[in-house]
């Protein structure tokens, strides 16, 4: 694309218009935020930093492997599993390329200098001094360089943190062309297409020829700058014709004069003669800042450097300091030699006052060509990085093809084609502001990456460049955001919204990557900090919530229970526990490590918020003890143990398809997922024999939990529970609660700790969004001879104070109570009165042998008769007996009482969970 040099000054470029080629493929590679931690090297090949020119332009992923990015391998039990074998093999193939050869000067200093100078050094210095004056002009450069220096420090920190894969960000700018050539839409399209083809040829050859070309351009630009400085001293005072108020007047080049300097010290903002817009500090600063960018051009060449960690910080800082000095010297020279009329009405005055006029035009052409090549090769590397990392699936897969030397030629062709489409529009200045916003977003992203790494406090983030803090990163982010809105608030808002949308798309649609995620390091850092602040000594019943440990023998038979318990956790801790039987001392490796992925996949597919904790023990009882002791951290520890019921039923396979409890529209479960998960877990037993624990051990687990002050929930018949089908019903959903210890009818206490625990869990389930249309029913068992409104009214008052909405059902059970042993004693009434007056504890009676099966069957029939077709029943679970010889009897009684009731939870609470004083 040709540069438009305005020979008549009337059509000089708009001050916001940056001269070189505007490339529409500028994008922010999310890899800059992936995390910049050196990976641990496990293979000798990883130690060879084979960075070739195929590496991406915005890819600050620091790892021991550079281009190969080997797939993660995990060896468990002597079996090696390789993930992503196709991508890994492709990258291994790329690792055999020729190593980088560029030095600091050729690979970093030259590209950065050319990118920061561009044509601004020739066309915008006079504009800044003429409008803002020397004082404000210098202040503008100081502020601008402070902003970009913050990003430079972040780039240096990231680039010196271990091995560096190729990466960086490059900016894209607009175009300017010379009036000395024929002008029309087709002529300008021809010029632009010709220059673009030249850039394409250079980029198709590769980065080496690009480096040679930029060196030649660098020499030209330095020579032009030298002639500009010489001209300030060598050229005699002269008058230059400039347009002013519709006519031509003569402005003066006075040479070095004190009066000229004094006239240019203070600001004097006027209407821009090219646009008719009134200038201000903000508009001039935006134009000036646009010429100070390009600081990451050297980082873009990291894949072709001999020592990126050494070259990038030194080369970038050298270029920034050099350009800052040149800009300020030019401002001083201009202010001392050119009157304000010349500076405000002729942006290309350097050509007119030069010792040889055409040389400035040569410098503008050279700068434009350099920027065009940089943009094209930069955009192709970014596109290649996006395609190689498979962020957008198969759409960009052709861009992964490379030449024998490693040059991503397909990505170059795609970038060229997109640029050519923009050229056909003929209105490149329309998107110039958006492109400026985009490279500011890139700078802010680099600062954000460095800030995140610093805040994460990861041990592996230890860059050798230490002249940065989180304050500099934060200042860089703020500076970039302020500049974005200063340049164009509308474009800035739209660009940020587009970036956020792109992040969401990539987050939810991109495949799992093999690099580290900085978000995980940040989450770990914050969670650790807040866990330390979660003081168990400050716990209060007002903020109690269930923290559940659900013991799972085999997920294939209890998917429904896992999903149901997820509903009653009420934003509390939820842990899936599993015990593997064995002795680690007799095994070659830990058998639990290969199992974690399968369990975590189960959690993901069920769409539940749960942790997984597996343990290896000699018995199930020991394993449960381990999990109750070690699960959770700090104030987040299980307070409730959930077990399946112990009976002789054969486990049933639960198929997670469209008729299962899991809503496929929410969790994404498919029949293929169900088959895959079921393949990851052992088959279910098909006979009543072969249980992993005995009934005695099962009750011992309950007794251990009570000793450890854990609440207990026993779940029965949830294999027949279809959550999706149940919740699809919009009416007739009931949650039935029986708060009385049905094994001790001699106690009429409805407000003990266990009873309140039942009420609390029923209320929590009813508060879940999918269960809100269900109704709570509370069953109050009374004897006919003692029926009065007292117990019911007291229970209503209790429910009102607890803010629990439930209906109360009165259940006469004289015939049932008559079968209980305490009614058959001669002094039964006297014992009952004494127990009511004393401190009675609802527990399994010590004389449990007196409870007859007939009584328990009558209780079971009463529940079935009065509690018809509820979704789930909550029953009172008596405390396990202290006498271990009664364990089988205890289990037998529970079986008789709950037989055939459908989904039922037997609950025993030890924790105070609510209070009428709240």
C-alpha positions in Angstrom: 0.0 0.0 0.0 1.4 3.3 -1.0 1.8 6.2 1.3 -0.1 9.4 0.5 2.2 12.3 0.8 0.3 15.5 0.6 2.3 17.8 -1.7 -0.2 20.6 -1.5 -0.8 20.4 2.2 -4.6 20.7 1.7 -5.2 17.0 1.9 -2.8 16.2 4.7 -3.7 13.1 6.7 -6.1 13.4 9.5 -4.2 13.6 12.8 -5.9 10.5 14.1 -5.0 8.6 11.0 -1.9 6.4 11.4 0.0 5.8 8.2 0.9 2.2 7.7 -1.4 -0.6 6.6 -4.4 -1.3 8.7 -4.8 -5.1 9.1 -8.2 -6.2 10.2 -7.0 -9.5 11.7 -5.8 -7.9 14.9 -6.9 -10.1 17.8 -6.1 -10.7 21.4 -4.8 -14.3 21.8 -6.2 -15.7 25.0 -2.9 -17.5 25.5 -1.4 -14.4 27.0 -3.6 -15.2 30.1 -3.0 -18.9 30.2 -0.3 -18.8 32.8 3.4 -18.3 32.4 4.9 -21.0 34.5 7.8 -23.2 33.4 6.6 -26.8 33.1 8.7 -29.5 34.7 10.7 -31.3 32.1 10.4 -35.1 32.1 12.0 -35.8 28.7 15.4 -34.9 27.4 13.8 -33.5 24.2 12.0 -30.9 26.2 15.3 -29.3 27.1 15.9 -28.3 23.6 14.4 -24.9 22.9 13.6 -25.4 19.2 11.8 -22.1 18.6 11.1 -21.7 14.9 9.3 -19.1 12.9 6.0 -21.1 13.0 5.5 -20.2 16.6 2.6 -17.8 17.4 2.8 -14.1 17.8 0.8 -13.8 20.9 1.6 -16.8 23.0 3.2 -16.1 26.4 3.0 -19.7 27.4 6.3 -20.5 29.2 7.1 -24.2 29.4 10.0 -26.5 29.0 8.6 -27.6 25.6 8.4 -24.8 23.1 6.7 -25.8 19.9 6.0 -29.5 20.5 3.7 -28.9 23.6 3.7 -32.6 24.3 0.4 -34.2 25.5 0.1 -34.9 29.2 1.1 -38.4 30.2 0.1 -40.1 33.3 1.6 -43.5 34.3 -0.5 -45.4 36.8 0.0 -49.1 37.5 2.5 -49.4 34.7 -0.1 -48.2 32.1 0.7 -45.0 30.2 -2.2 -42.9 28.9 -1.5 -40.3 26.2 -4.0 -37.5 25.6 -4.2 -35.6 22.4 -1.9 -37.9 20.5 -2.6 -36.3 17.1 -1.8 -32.8 18.2 1.2 -34.0 20.1 2.6 -35.9 17.1 2.1 -32.8 14.9 4.0 -30.6 17.3 6.8 -33.2 17.8 7.2 -33.1 14.0 7.6 -29.3 14.3 10.4 -29.6 16.9 13.0 -30.8 14.4 13.3 -27.4 12.8 16.3 -25.1 12.6 17.0 -23.1 15.8 16.6 -19.3 16.1 19.5 -17.1 15.1 18.5 -13.5 15.6 20.4 -11.3 18.1 19.0 -8.7 20.4 19.7 -5.8 17.9 18.3 -7.5 14.8 15.4 -9.3 16.5 14.2 -6.8 19.1 15.7 -3.4 18.8 15.1 -2.8 15.1 11.5 -4.1 14.9 10.5 -2.2 18.1 12.2 1.1 16.9 10.5 0.9 13.5 7.1 0.1 15.0 7.3 3.0 17.5 8.5 5.5 15.0 6.4 4.6 12.0 5.4 7.7 10.0 4.4 9.6 13.1 8.0 10.8 13.6 7.7 12.6 10.3 4.1 13.8 10.2 2.9 14.2 13.8 5.6 16.0 15.8 4.7 19.4 14.4 1.0 18.8 15.0 1.7 18.0 18.7 3.9 21.1 19.3 1.7 23.4 17.2 -1.4 22.6 19.1 -0.2 21.7 22.6 3.0 23.7 22.9 6.4 22.5 24.0 5.5 22.2 27.7 2.3 20.2 27.3 3.9 18.2 24.4 6.7 17.0 26.7 4.2 16.3 29.4 2.2 14.2 26.9 5.2 12.2 26.0 6.1 11.6 29.7 2.6 10.4 30.4 2.4 8.2 27.3 5.8 6.6 28.0 4.8 6.0 31.6 1.8 4.1 30.4 3.7 2.0 27.9 6.6 1.5 30.3 4.3 -0.3 32.7 3.5 -2.7 29.9 7.2 -3.0 29.0 7.9 -4.0 32.6 5.2 -6.7 32.4 6.5 -8.0 29.1 10.1 -8.1 30.5 8.9 -10.0 33.6 7.0 -12.6 31.6 9.7 -13.0 29.1 12.3 -13.7 31.7 10.3 -16.3 33.6 11.9 -19.5 32.2 11.8 -20.8 28.7 9.8 -18.6 26.3 7.7 -19.8 23.4 7.3 -17.3 20.6 4.7 -14.7 21.2 3.7 -11.1 21.4 1.2 -8.7 20.2 1.3 -6.4 17.3 -0.7 -3.4 16.3 -2.3 -2.4 13.1 -2.6 1.0 11.7 -4.1 2.9 8.8 -2.8 4.2 5.6 -1.6 7.4 4.0 -0.7 7.9 0.2 1.1 10.4 -1.9 -0.7 13.0 -4.0 2.2 12.9 -6.5 0.6 9.8 -8.0 -2.8 9.6 -9.7 -5.6 9.5 -7.2 -8.9 7.7 -7.4 -10.5 4.7 -5.8 -9.1 2.3 -8.4 -5.6 3.9 -8.4 -5.4 3.8 -4.6 -6.7 0.2 -4.7 -3.9 -0.7 -7.2 -1.2 0.9 -5.1 -2.4 -0.8 -1.9 -2.8 -4.2 -3.6 0.7 -3.9 -5.1 2.4 -3.1 -1.8 0.3 -5.8 -0.1 1.6 -8.4 -2.7 5.1 -7.3 -2.0 4.5 -7.8 1.8 3.0 -11.2 1.0 6.1 -12.3 -0.9 8.3 -11.4 2.0 6.1 -13.1 4.6 5.7 -16.2 2.5 9.5 -16.7 2.5 9.6 -16.4 6.3 10.9 -14.5 9.3 14.6 -14.5 8.2 14.0 -12.5 5.0 11.6 -10.2 7.1 14.5 -9.5 9.5 16.8 -8.6 6.7 14.2 -6.3 5.1 13.5 -4.5 8.4 17.2 -3.9 8.9 17.5 -2.2 5.5 14.4 -0.1 6.3 15.9 0.7 9.7 19.0 2.1 8.0 16.9 4.2 5.7 14.8 5.6 8.6 17.9 6.4 10.6 19.4 8.2 7.6 16.2 10.2 7.1 16.2 11.1 10.8 19.8 12.2 10.6 19.0 14.5 7.6 16.1 15.9 9.6 18.3 16.9 12.5 21.0 18.2 10.2 18.4 20.3 8.3 17.4 22.1 11.5 21.0 23.5 11.6 21.9 23.6 7.9 18.8 25.0 6.3 18.6 28.8 6.3 15.4 30.6 7.4 12.7 30.3 4.7 9.0 30.8 4.1 6.7 27.9 3.4 3.2 28.3 1.7 0.4 26.9 3.9 -3.4 26.9 3.6 -5.1 29.2 6.0 -8.8 30.2 6.1 -9.4 29.2 2.5 -6.3 31.0 1.1 -2.6 30.4 1.0 -0.3 32.3 3.4 3.4 32.0 4.1 4.6 30.5 7.4 8.2 30.8 8.5 11.0 28.4 9.3 13.1 30.8 11.4 16.0 28.6 12.4 17.0 28.7 16.1 15.5 31.8 17.6 14.5 32.5 21.2 11.4 34.4 20.1 10.2 31.3 18.1 10.8 29.1 21.2 8.9 31.5 23.4 6.0 31.5 21.0 5.8 27.7 21.0 6.0 27.1 24.8 2.3 27.4 25.7 -0.6 25.5 24.2 -2.8 27.1 21.5 -5.5 24.8 20.4 -7.2 25.6 17.1 -9.4 23.9 14.5 -7.6 21.2 12.7 -7.2 22.3 9.1 -7.8 18.8 7.7 -11.0 17.9 9.5 -12.4 21.2 10.8 -12.5 19.7 14.3 -11.5 21.8 17.3 -8.5 20.3 19.0 -8.0 19.8 22.7 -5.5 18.2 25.1 -7.4 14.8 24.9 -7.5 14.7 21.1 -3.9 15.7 20.6 -2.8 13.3 23.3 -4.7 10.5 21.5 -2.9 11.3 18.2 0.5 11.5 19.9 0.0 8.3 21.9 -0.9 6.4 18.8 2.7 7.0 17.7 4.3 5.7 20.9 3.0 2.2 20.5 4.6 -0.8 19.0 6.5 -1.9 22.1 5.8 -5.6 21.6 7.2 -5.9 18.1 10.4 -7.4 19.5 8.4 -9.8 21.6 6.7 -11.0 18.4 10.1 -12.3 17.2 10.7 -14.3 20.3 10.6 -17.6 18.4 13.4 -16.5 16.2 15.7 -15.1 18.9 18.9 -16.8 20.1 18.0 -16.0 23.8 14.5 -14.5 24.1 14.8 -14.1 27.9 17.9 -12.0 27.5 17.0 -10.1 24.3 13.5 -9.1 24.9 13.9 -7.0 28.1 17.1 -5.4 27.0 16.1 -4.8 23.4 12.7 -3.4 24.2 13.9 -1.1 26.9 16.7 0.2 24.6 14.2 0.9 21.9 11.8 2.7 24.3 14.5 4.9 25.7 15.9 5.7 22.3 12.5 6.7 20.8 11.7 8.8 23.9 14.9 10.7 23.5 14.3 11.2 19.7 10.7 12.4 20.2 11.7 14.9 22.8 14.7 16.2 20.8 12.5 16.6 17.8 9.9 18.5 19.8 12.6 20.9 21.1 14.1 21.4 17.7 10.7 22.1 16.1 9.7 24.5 18.9 12.9 26.5 18.4 12.9 26.7 14.6 9.3 26.7 13.3 6.6 29.3 14.0 3.2 28.1 15.2 1.4 28.9 11.9 3.7 26.5 10.1 3.2 23.7 12.7 -0.6 24.1 12.8 -1.2 24.2 9.0 1.5 21.9 7.5 1.9 18.5 9.1 4.5 17.5 6.4 6.7 20.5 6.9 9.8 18.3 7.6 9.9 17.6 3.9 9.8 21.3 2.9 12.6 22.3 5.3 14.9 19.3 4.6 18.2 19.6 2.8 16.9 17.1 0.2 13.1 17.1 0.0 12.5 13.6 -1.4 14.4 11.9 1.4 11.5 12.5 3.8 9.1 10.9 1.3 11.4 7.9 1.2 11.3 7.7 4.9 7.5 7.7 4.9 7.4 5.0 2.3 9.9 2.9 4.2 8.1 3.2 7.5 4.8 2.4 5.9 6.2 -0.7 4.2 7.8 -1.9 7.4 4.6 -1.5 9.4 2.6 -3.3 6.6 5.0 -6.3 6.7 5.0 -6.4 10.5 1.2 -6.4 10.5 0.9 -9.2 8.0 3.5 -11.5 9.5 2.1 -10.7 13.0 -1.5 -11.4 12.0 -0.5 -14.7 10.4 1.3 -15.8 13.6 -1.7 -15.0 15.7 -4.0 -16.8 13.3 -1.7 -19.8 13.3 -1.6 -19.8 17.1 -5.4 -19.8 17.3 -5.6 -22.6 14.9 -2.9 -24.7 16.5 -4.4 -24.4 19.9 -7.8 -25.4 18.5 -9.6 -22.6 20.2 -12.3 -22.4 17.4 -12.5 -26.0 16.4 -12.3 -27.0 12.7 -13.0 -23.5 11.4 -9.3 -22.5 11.5 -7.7 -26.0 11.1 -6.3 -25.2 7.6 -4.2 -22.4 9.2 -2.1 -25.0 11.0 -0.2 -26.0 7.8 3.4 -24.9 7.6 6.2 -25.0 5.1 9.3 -27.2 5.5 11.0 -24.3 7.2 8.2 -23.9 9.7 6.5 -20.8 8.1 2.7 -20.9 8.5 2.1 -20.1 4.9 -1.7 -20.9 4.9 -2.1 -18.5 7.8 -0.2 -15.8 5.8 -2.5 -16.4 2.8 -5.6 -16.1 5.0 -4.3 -12.9 6.5 -3.5 -11.5 3.1 -7.0 -12.3 1.8 -8.7 -10.6 4.8 -6.5 -7.5 4.3 -7.4 -7.4 0.6 -11.1 -7.5 1.5 -10.6 -4.5 3.7 -8.8 -2.7 0.9 -11.7 -3.1 -1.4 -13.8 -1.1 1.0 -11.7 1.9 0.3 -12.4 3.4 3.8 -9.6 2.2 5.9 -9.8 5.1 8.3 -13.2 3.9 9.4 -11.7 1.1 11.5 -8.5 2.9 12.4 -9.9 3.8 15.9 -11.0 0.3 16.5 -7.6 -1.1 15.7 -6.0 1.3 18.1 -8.3 0.2 20.8 -7.5 -3.5 20.0 -3.7 -3.1 20.5 -4.4 -1.2 23.7 -6.5 -4.1 24.8 -3.5 -6.4 24.0 -1.3 -4.3 26.2 -3.8 -4.3 29.0 -4.1 -8.1 28.6 -0.3 -8.5 29.0 -0.4 -6.3 32.2 -3.3 -8.4 33.4 -1.4 -11.6 32.9 1.6 -10.3 34.8 -0.7 -9.0 37.5 -2.4 -12.3 37.8 0.9 -14.2 38.0 2.1 -11.8 40.7 -1.1 -12.0 42.7 -1.2 -15.8 42.4 2.1 -16.0 44.2 3.0 -19.2 42.4 6.5 -20.5 43.3 7.4 -21.0 39.6 6.8 -17.4 38.7 10.2 -16.0 39.5 11.4 -13.9 36.5 15.0 -12.7 36.5 13.7 -9.2 35.6 12.6 -7.9 38.9 11.9 -4.2 38.2 8.2 -4.6 38.4 5.5 -4.9 41.0 1.8 -5.5 40.9 1.5 -1.7 41.2 3.1 -1.2 37.8 0.9 -3.9 36.3 -2.2 -2.3 37.7 -1.1 1.2 36.6 -0.5 -0.2 33.1 -4.0 -1.6 32.9 -5.6 1.6 34.1 -3.5 3.7 31.7 -4.5 1.5 28.7 -8.2 1.6 29.7 -8.1 5.4 30.2 -6.4 5.8 26.8 -9.0 3.6 25.1 -11.9 5.8 26.3 -9.9 8.9 25.7 -9.4 8.0 22.0 -13.0 6.9 21.4 -15.5 6.0 24.2 -17.9 4.2 21.8 -15.2 2.1 20.2 -13.7 1.3 23.6 -17.0 0.1 25.0 -17.8 -2.0 22.0 -14.3 -3.5 21.9 -14.4 -4.5 25.6 -17.8 -6.0 25.1 -16.6 -7.9 22.1 -13.6 -9.2 24.0 -15.7 -10.4 26.9 -18.0 -12.2 24.5 -15.0 -13.8 22.8 -13.7 -14.9 26.2 -17.1 -16.5 27.0 -17.2 -18.3 23.7 -13.7 -19.6 24.1 -14.3 -20.5 27.8 -17.4 -22.7 27.0 -16.5 -24.0 23.5 -12.8 -24.5 23.4 -11.4 -27.9 24.2 -9.4 -28.7 27.3 -5.9 -27.5 26.9 -2.6 -28.9 28.1 -1.2 -25.7 29.5 -1.8 -24.3 32.9 -4.6 -21.9 33.7 -3.8 -18.8 35.6 -7.3 -18.7 36.9 -6.7 -21.9 38.8 -3.7 -20.3 40.5 -5.7 -17.2 41.4 -8.6 -19.3 42.7 -6.2 -21.4 44.8 -4.6 -18.3 46.3 -7.9 -16.7 47.2 -9.5 -19.9 48.5 -6.6 -20.6 50.8 -6.7 -17.0 52.1 -10.4 -17.2 52.9 -10.3 -20.7 54.3 -7.8 -19.4 56.9 -10.3 -16.6 57.7 -13.1 -19.1 58.1 -12.8 -19.6 61.9 -14.6 -22.6 63.3 -14.7 -20.8 66.7 -17.0 -18.2 65.2 -19.6 -20.7 63.9 -23.2 -19.7 64.8 -26.5 -21.6 64.4 -27.8 -18.7 62.4 -25.5 -19.5 59.5 -25.6 -23.3 59.8 -25.8 -25.2 56.5 -25.5 -28.9 55.7 -22.0 -30.0 54.8 -22.5 -33.5 53.4 -20.2 -36.6 53.0 -22.1 -39.1 50.8 -20.5 -42.5 50.9 -20.8 -44.2 47.4 -19.9 -47.8 46.9 -20.6 -47.8 43.1 -22.0 -44.8 41.3 -23.7 -47.1 38.8 -26.4 -47.9 41.3 -26.8 -44.5 43.1 -26.9 -41.7 40.5 -30.3 -40.6 41.6 -29.2 -40.4 45.2 -26.1 -38.4 44.3 -28.4 -35.9 42.4 -30.9 -35.7 45.3 -28.3 -35.1 48.0 -27.0 -32.3 45.8 -30.4 -30.6 46.2 -30.4 -30.6 50.0 -26.8 -29.3 50.5 -28.0 -25.6 50.3 -24.7 -24.1 49.0 -22.8 -26.2 51.6 -19.9 -28.6 51.2 -20.7 -31.7 49.3 -18.2 -34.5 49.2 -18.5 -37.9 47.4 -16.6 -40.4 49.4 -15.5 -43.9 48.3 -13.5 -46.5 50.1 -11.2 -48.9 48.2 -10.2 -52.0 50.2 -6.6 -52.8 50.2 -3.2 -52.3 51.8 -0.9 -49.8 50.1 2.1 -51.6 51.6 1.4 -54.7 49.5 0.6 -52.8 46.3 3.1 -51.6 43.6 1.4 -48.2 43.3 -1.6 -46.2 44.7 -4.7 -47.7 43.0 -6.7 -44.5 43.8 -4.9 -42.1 41.4 -6.3 -43.6 38.2 -9.8 -43.5 39.6 -10.0 -39.7 40.2 -10.6 -38.8 36.6 -13.5 -41.1 36.4 -15.1 -39.7 39.5 -14.5 -36.1 38.4 -16.1 -36.9 35.1 -19.1 -38.2 36.9 -19.3 -34.9 38.9 -19.1 -32.9 35.6 -21.7 -35.0 33.8 -24.2 -35.0 36.7 -23.8 -31.2 36.8 -23.4 -31.2 40.6 -21.2 -29.1 42.8 -19.2 -31.7 44.7 -15.7 -32.7 45.6 -14.4 -36.2 45.4 -12.4 -37.9 48.2 -11.2 -41.4 47.9 -9.3 -43.5 50.4 -7.6 -46.8 50.7 -8.3 -48.8 53.9 -8.4 -52.3 55.2 -12.1 -52.1 55.9 -15.0 -49.8 55.0 -15.4 -48.8 58.6 -11.8 -47.6 58.7 -12.2 -45.8 55.4 -15.3 -43.9 56.6 -13.4 -42.9 59.7 -10.6 -41.6 57.5 -12.9 -39.6 55.3 -14.9 -38.1 58.3 -11.6 -37.0 59.7 -9.7 -35.7 56.7 -12.5 -34.4 54.3 -12.6 -30.7 53.9 -10.4 -28.0 55.2 -10.7 -25.5 58.1 -14.2 -24.5 58.6 -15.4 -26.5 55.6 -15.7 -30.0 57.0 -18.6 -32.5 56.7 -21.1 -32.3 59.5 -23.5 -34.9 58.0 -22.8 -38.4 56.9 -25.1 -40.0 54.3 -25.2 -43.7 53.7 -27.3 -46.0 51.6 -29.5 -48.4 53.6 -28.2 -51.8 54.4 -30.5 -54.5 53.2 -30.5 -57.6 51.0 -31.7 -55.8 47.9 -29.6 -56.4 44.8 -28.2 -53.1 43.4 -29.9 -51.9 40.2 -28.2 -50.4 37.3 -29.2 -46.8 36.7 -29.0 -45.8 33.0 -28.5 -42.1 32.6 -30.4 -41.4 29.4 -33.2 -39.1 28.5 -35.5 -40.8 31.0 -33.1 -40.5 33.9 -32.9 -38.1 36.7 -30.5 -35.9 35.0 -31.8 -33.2 32.7 -29.9 -33.7 29.5 -30.6 -30.1 28.5 -28.8 -28.9 31.5 -26.0 -31.4 32.1 -25.3 -32.4 28.6 -25.6 -36.1 29.4 -26.0 -38.4 26.5 -26.3 -42.2 26.1 -22.7 -42.2 25.0 -21.7 -40.4 28.2 -23.7 -42.9 30.2 -21.9 -45.8 28.6 -18.5 -44.2 29.1 -19.1 -43.5 32.8 -20.4 -47.0 33.4 -17.3 -48.4 31.7 -15.2 -46.5 34.2 -16.7 -48.2 37.2 -16.9 -51.9 38.1 -20.0 -53.9 37.4 -22.6 -54.3 40.2 -23.0 -57.5 42.2 -25.8 -59.7 41.1 -26.4 -61.7 44.3 -27.1 -60.7 47.9 -23.7 -62.1 48.8 -20.5 -60.4 48.2 -21.1 -57.2 50.2 -18.1 -55.2 51.2 -19.2 -54.9 54.8 -21.4 -56.7 57.3 -24.5 -55.4 59.1 -22.5 -55.2 62.3 -19.9 -53.0 60.6 -22.6 -50.9 59.0 -24.1 -50.0 62.4 -20.6 -49.6 63.8 -20.1 -46.8 61.2 -23.3 -45.1 62.5 -22.0 -45.4 66.0 -18.6 -43.9 65.0 -20.4 -41.0 63.3 -22.4 -40.3 66.5 -19.2 -40.3 68.6 -17.7 -37.8 66.1 -20.8 -35.6 66.5 -21.8 -36.0 62.9 -25.5 -36.0 61.8 -26.6 -39.2 60.1 -28.8 -39.8 57.1 -29.7 -43.2 55.8 -31.2 -43.3 52.3 -33.5 -46.1 51.2 -35.2 -47.0 47.9 -33.7 -44.2 45.9 -32.8 -46.6 43.1 -36.5 -46.3 42.2 -36.5 -42.5 42.4 -36.8 -40.7 39.1 -36.0 -37.1 39.8 -36.7 -35.8 36.4 -40.0 -37.5 36.2 -41.0 -36.4 39.7 -40.1 -32.7 39.1 -42.0 -32.7 35.9 -45.2 -32.9 37.9 -46.6 -29.5 38.7 -49.0 -30.7 41.4 -49.3 -33.4 44.0 -45.7 -33.2 45.2 -45.4 -33.8 48.9 -42.5 -34.0 51.2 -43.6 -35.9 54.3 -41.9 -35.4 57.7 -42.5 -37.7 60.7 -40.6 -35.8 63.5 -41.4 -38.3 66.3 -39.2 -41.2 67.2 -41.6 -43.9 66.2 -39.7 -46.6 68.2 -40.4 -44.6 71.4 -44.1 -43.6 71.4 -43.7 -43.1 75.1 -42.0 -39.8 74.2 -44.1 -37.0 72.9 -41.2 -34.6 72.4 -41.4 -33.0 68.9 -38.8 -30.3 69.4 -35.6 -32.2 70.3 -32.5 -31.7 68.1 -33.3 -34.6 65.7 -36.8 -33.3 65.2 -35.6 -29.8 64.4 -33.0 -31.3 62.1 -35.7 -33.1 60.1 -37.7 -29.9 59.8 -34.6 -28.0 58.7 -33.7 -30.5 55.9 -37.3 -30.6 54.7 -37.4 -26.8 54.6 -34.0 -26.7 52.7 -35.2 -29.1 50.1 -38.4 -27.0 49.6 -36.2 -23.9 49.1 -34.4 -25.3 46.1 -35.7 -23.8 42.9 -36.8 -27.1 41.3 -38.6 -28.2 44.5 -40.4 -24.9 45.4 -43.8 -26.2 44.1 -43.6 -29.2 46.5 -45.5 -29.0 49.8 -44.3 -29.9 53.2 -46.6 -32.1 55.3 -45.9 -32.6 59.0 -47.4 -35.7 60.7 -48.3 -35.3 64.4 -49.0 -38.7 66.0 -51.5 -38.5 68.9 -53.6 -40.8 71.0 -57.4 -40.4 70.7 -57.8 -40.3 74.5 -55.4 -37.4 74.7 -56.4 -35.5 71.5 -56.6 -31.8 72.1 -55.5 -28.7 70.2 -52.6 -28.1 72.5 -49.8 -30.0 70.6 -51.0 -28.9 67.2 -51.2 -25.2 68.2 -47.7 -25.4 69.8 -46.4 -27.0 66.7 -47.9 -24.3 64.5 -46.3 -21.6 66.7 -43.0 -23.4 66.4 -43.3 -23.5 62.6 -44.2 -19.9 62.5 -41.2 -18.9 64.6 -39.0 -21.0 62.4 -40.5 -19.5 59.2 -41.3 -23.0 57.9 -44.5 -23.3 55.8 -46.0 -26.7 56.3 -49.4 -28.3 56.8 -49.9 -30.3 60.0 -51.7 -33.7 59.8 -53.1 -35.2 63.0 -52.5 -39.0 63.0 -54.3 -41.1 65.7 -52.3 -44.2 66.5 -53.9 -45.7 69.5 -54.1 -49.1 67.9 -50.4 -48.9 67.0 -49.2 -47.7 70.4 -51.2 -50.5 72.1 -48.7 -52.9 70.5 -45.7 -51.2 72.1 -44.1 -52.9 75.0 -44.5 -49.9 77.4 -48.3 -50.0 77.1 -48.3 -53.6 78.1 -46.6 -52.9 81.5 -48.8 -52.6 84.6 -47.2 -49.2 85.6 -47.0 -47.9 82.0 -48.9 -44.7 82.7 -46.7 -43.9 85.8 -43.5 -44.5 83.8 -44.8 -42.2 81.0 -45.5 -39.4 83.3 -42.1 -39.7 84.9 -40.4 -39.6 81.5 -42.3 -36.5 80.4 -41.2 -34.7 83.5 -37.6 -35.8 83.2 -34.9 -35.1 80.7 -35.7 -37.9 78.2 -33.4 -38.8 75.4 -34.9 -40.2 72.2 -32.7 -43.1 71.4 -32.9 -46.8 70.6 -34.3 -48.3 73.9 -31.9 -50.4 75.9 -34.6 -53.0 76.2 -35.1 -53.1 72.5 -35.8 -56.8 72.5 -39.2 -56.0 73.8 -40.2 -54.2 70.6 -42.1 -56.7 68.6 -42.1 -57.1 64.8 -45.9 -56.7 65.0 -45.5 -53.2 66.4 -43.0 -52.2 63.7 -45.2 -53.6 60.9 -48.1 -51.6 62.3 -46.0 -48.4 62.3 -45.1 -49.2 58.7 -48.8 -49.7 57.7 -49.7 -46.5 59.5 -47.2 -44.5 57.5 -48.4 -46.0 54.3 -52.0 -45.3 55.1 -51.7 -41.7 56.2 -48.8 -40.6 54.0 -50.0 -41.5 50.6 -47.7 -41.2 47.5 -45.2 -38.5 48.7 -42.1 -37.8 46.7 -39.9 -38.5 49.7 -40.4 -39.3 53.4 -38.2 -38.0 56.3 -38.3 -40.3 59.3 -36.7 -40.0 62.7 -33.6 -42.3 63.1 -33.0 -43.5 66.6 -29.5 -43.4 68.0 -27.6 -46.7 67.6 -27.6 -48.8 70.7 -24.6 -48.7 73.0 -24.8 -52.5 73.4 -23.0 -53.8 70.3 -24.9 -57.1 70.6 -28.1 -55.2 69.6 -26.7 -54.0 66.3 -28.4 -56.8 64.2 -31.7 -56.1 66.1 -31.4 -52.4 65.5 -30.9 -52.9 61.8 -33.8 -55.4 61.6 -36.1 -52.9 63.2 -35.2 -50.2 60.8 -35.8 -52.5 57.9 -39.3 -53.5 59.1 -40.3 -49.9 59.8 -39.3 -48.6 56.4 -40.1 -51.6 54.2 -41.9 -50.6 51.0 -42.1 -46.9 51.8 -40.5 -45.7 48.7 -37.7 -43.0 48.7 -37.1 -42.5 52.4 -34.5 -40.6 54.5 -33.9 -41.8 58.1 -32.3 -38.9 59.9 -30.6 -38.4 63.2 -29.4 -35.0 64.1 -26.8 -33.9 66.6 -26.1 -30.4 65.5 -28.2 -27.4 66.6 -29.4 -26.2 63.2 -32.1 -23.6 63.9 -33.6 -21.7 66.8 -36.7 -19.8 67.6 -34.5 -16.9 68.7 -33.2 -16.2 65.2 
